[in-house]
Amino acid sequence: MQQLQADFLPDLVAGVDEAGRGPLAGPVVAAAVILHAQRPIAGLRDSKKLSAARRDALEAVIKSRALCWSVAWSDRAEIDALNILSATMLAMRRAILGLAVVPRAVHVDGNRLPDLRFRDGSIDGLAIVGGDARIESISAASIIAKTARDRMMVAMHARYPNYEFARHKGYGTELHRARLREHGPCPEHRRSFSPVRALR
């Protein structure tokens, strides 16, 4: 790991969360955030409980006030090759590796931890079910991951406008499924997911 070791911060814990496990298309995106104890952020919540405008506003605050943050992802090909759980854990690991400061521990939303063994040691981890609603650093990570993925899906819409990715962000909505039936899968659709596999 190439980050700076911050021995002067005894409670250095990164919150980690993902966005995009369930969609039929696009990447799964993970974020890791270490909040700054002297720069609190009001209004942190599970990203799913916030409007898009509120998420965007909080994203800017998180990025300006957090000690550090990182975003990483696994793309569609990795999801199909590895399975969605393994691809999610890989994206989380990449996000942790991307932090500018080495955390002493990570708190991960859910019931599983990514591989926390690194070249020069390992990091303690705790999986917390519902952590995105209970732990501020995980809430911050959920917001960063969601806003990053939404932007990726809007960009994908520009490449594949037939599917309306900007509207549903790849989730299996009625509109998305109708466009899938009409046009068939595009290169960003997850072939390992049954609604897509059935149309191949």
C-alpha positions as CSV (number, residue, x, y, z in Angstrom):
1,M,0.0,0.0,0.0
2,Q,1.3,3.4,-0.8
3,Q,-0.7,5.6,1.6
4,L,0.6,7.8,4.3
5,Q,0.6,6.1,7.8
6,A,-1.2,8.4,10.2
7,D,0.0,7.4,13.6
8,F,-1.3,10.7,15.0
9,L,-4.9,9.6,14.5
10,P,-5.6,6.8,17.0
11,D,-9.2,6.2,15.8
12,L,-8.6,6.1,12.1
13,V,-11.5,4.0,10.8
14,A,-12.8,4.0,7.2
15,G,-16.4,3.5,6.3
16,V,-17.0,1.4,3.2
17,D,-20.2,0.8,1.2
18,E,-21.2,0.0,-2.4
19,A,-23.8,1.0,-5.0
20,G,-25.1,-1.1,-7.8
21,R,-25.2,-4.7,-6.7
22,G,-28.7,-5.2,-8.0
23,P,-28.9,-3.5,-11.5
24,L,-28.9,-5.5,-14.7
25,A,-26.2,-3.3,-16.3
26,G,-23.1,-1.2,-15.4
27,P,-20.5,-1.5,-12.7
28,V,-20.7,-2.1,-9.0
29,V,-19.1,0.9,-7.3
30,A,-17.6,1.1,-3.9
31,A,-16.4,4.0,-1.8
32,A,-14.2,4.3,1.3
33,V,-14.3,7.4,3.5
34,I,-12.4,8.4,6.6
35,L,-14.1,11.3,8.3
36,H,-12.3,14.2,10.0
37,A,-13.2,14.4,13.7
38,Q,-12.8,18.1,13.7
39,R,-14.9,18.7,10.6
40,P,-18.4,17.2,11.3
41,I,-20.9,16.8,8.5
42,A,-24.6,17.2,9.3
43,G,-27.3,15.2,7.6
44,L,-25.3,12.0,6.8
45,R,-27.8,9.2,6.1
46,D,-28.1,6.0,4.0
47,S,-27.9,7.3,0.4
48,K,-31.2,5.5,-0.4
49,K,-33.0,7.7,2.0
50,L,-31.9,11.0,0.4
51,S,-33.0,12.8,-2.7
52,A,-30.6,13.0,-5.7
53,A,-30.2,16.7,-5.0
54,R,-29.4,16.1,-1.3
55,R,-26.9,13.4,-2.2
56,D,-25.1,15.7,-4.6
57,A,-25.0,18.5,-2.0
58,L,-23.6,16.1,0.6
59,E,-21.1,14.6,-1.8
60,A,-19.4,18.0,-2.2
61,V,-19.4,18.5,1.6
62,I,-18.0,15.0,2.3
63,K,-15.2,15.5,-0.3
64,S,-14.2,18.8,1.1
65,R,-14.4,17.9,4.9
66,A,-13.4,14.2,5.0
67,L,-9.8,13.3,5.9
68,C,-9.7,11.3,2.7
69,W,-12.0,9.4,0.4
70,S,-11.7,7.0,-2.5
71,V,-14.0,5.5,-5.2
72,A,-13.4,2.2,-7.1
73,W,-15.5,-0.3,-9.1
74,S,-15.7,-3.6,-10.7
75,D,-16.9,-3.4,-14.3
76,R,-19.5,-5.5,-16.1
77,A,-17.0,-8.0,-17.3
78,E,-15.6,-8.6,-13.9
79,I,-19.1,-9.0,-12.4
80,D,-19.9,-11.7,-15.0
81,A,-16.5,-13.4,-14.6
82,L,-16.4,-13.4,-10.8
83,N,-20.1,-13.2,-9.7
84,I,-21.6,-10.0,-8.1
85,L,-20.6,-10.7,-4.5
86,S,-16.9,-11.3,-5.4
87,A,-16.9,-8.3,-7.7
88,T,-18.4,-6.2,-4.9
89,M,-15.7,-7.3,-2.5
90,L,-13.0,-6.5,-5.1
91,A,-14.4,-3.0,-5.6
92,M,-14.4,-2.5,-1.9
93,R,-10.8,-3.7,-1.6
94,R,-9.8,-1.3,-4.4
95,A,-11.5,1.6,-2.7
96,I,-9.6,0.9,0.6
97,L,-6.4,0.7,-1.3
98,G,-7.1,4.0,-2.9
99,L,-7.3,5.9,0.3
100,A,-4.5,8.5,0.9
101,V,-4.2,7.4,4.5
102,V,-3.9,3.9,5.8
103,P,-6.9,3.2,8.1
104,R,-6.4,1.2,11.3
105,A,-9.8,-0.5,10.6
106,V,-12.7,-0.5,8.3
107,H,-16.4,-0.6,8.9
108,V,-18.3,-2.2,6.0
109,D,-22.0,-2.1,5.4
110,G,-23.5,-5.6,5.2
111,N,-22.5,-9.0,6.5
112,R,-19.2,-9.7,4.6
113,L,-15.8,-8.2,4.5
114,P,-13.5,-7.8,1.5
115,D,-10.0,-9.2,1.7
116,L,-8.1,-7.0,4.1
117,R,-4.7,-8.6,3.8
118,F,-2.2,-6.3,2.1
119,R,1.4,-6.5,1.2
120,D,2.7,-5.0,4.5
121,G,0.0,-6.4,6.8
122,S,-3.7,-6.5,7.3
123,I,-6.4,-4.2,8.5
124,D,-9.1,-5.0,11.1
125,G,-12.6,-5.0,9.7
126,L,-16.2,-5.1,11.0
127,A,-19.2,-5.9,8.9
128,I,-22.3,-4.1,10.1
129,V,-25.7,-4.9,8.8
130,G,-27.6,-1.7,8.3
131,G,-24.4,0.3,8.8
132,D,-25.2,2.8,6.2
133,A,-28.0,4.1,8.4
134,R,-26.1,3.8,11.7
135,I,-22.4,4.7,11.1
136,E,-21.6,8.1,9.7
137,S,-18.5,7.1,7.8
138,I,-20.5,4.3,6.1
139,S,-23.3,6.7,5.3
140,A,-20.7,9.0,3.7
141,A,-19.3,6.2,1.7
142,S,-22.8,5.2,0.5
143,I,-23.4,8.7,-0.7
144,I,-20.1,8.9,-2.5
145,A,-20.6,5.5,-4.1
146,K,-24.1,6.3,-5.3
147,T,-23.4,9.7,-6.8
148,A,-20.3,8.3,-8.6
149,R,-22.2,5.4,-10.0
150,D,-25.1,7.6,-11.1
151,R,-22.7,9.8,-13.1
152,M,-21.3,6.7,-14.7
153,M,-24.7,5.6,-15.7
154,V,-25.6,9.0,-17.2
155,A,-22.4,8.8,-19.3
156,M,-23.5,5.3,-20.3
157,H,-26.8,6.7,-21.5
158,A,-25.0,8.9,-23.9
159,R,-23.3,5.8,-25.5
160,Y,-26.5,3.6,-25.4
161,P,-29.5,5.9,-25.5
162,N,-31.9,3.2,-26.4
163,Y,-31.9,1.9,-22.9
164,E,-32.6,5.1,-20.9
165,F,-29.8,4.4,-18.4
166,A,-30.0,8.0,-17.1
167,R,-33.5,7.4,-15.9
168,H,-33.2,4.0,-14.1
169,K,-29.4,3.7,-13.7
170,G,-29.5,0.1,-14.9
171,Y,-32.0,-1.3,-12.4
172,G,-34.6,-3.7,-13.6
173,T,-37.5,-1.3,-13.9
174,E,-40.4,-1.9,-16.3
175,L,-38.9,0.6,-18.7
176,H,-35.5,-1.0,-18.7
177,R,-36.9,-4.5,-19.2
178,A,-39.0,-3.3,-22.0
179,R,-36.0,-1.7,-23.7
180,L,-34.0,-4.9,-23.2
181,R,-36.7,-6.9,-24.9
182,E,-36.9,-4.5,-27.7
183,H,-33.1,-4.0,-28.4
184,G,-31.5,-7.0,-26.7
185,P,-28.5,-6.6,-24.3
186,C,-25.8,-3.9,-24.9
187,P,-22.1,-4.5,-24.0
188,E,-22.8,-3.1,-20.5
189,H,-25.5,-5.6,-19.6
190,R,-24.6,-8.2,-17.0
191,R,-24.9,-11.5,-18.9
192,S,-24.7,-13.5,-15.7
193,F,-28.0,-11.9,-14.4
194,S,-31.0,-14.1,-15.3
195,P,-33.2,-11.4,-17.0
196,V,-30.3,-10.6,-19.3
197,R,-29.2,-14.1,-19.9
198,A,-32.8,-15.1,-20.9
199,L,-32.6,-12.6,-23.8
200,R,-29.2,-13.7,-25.2
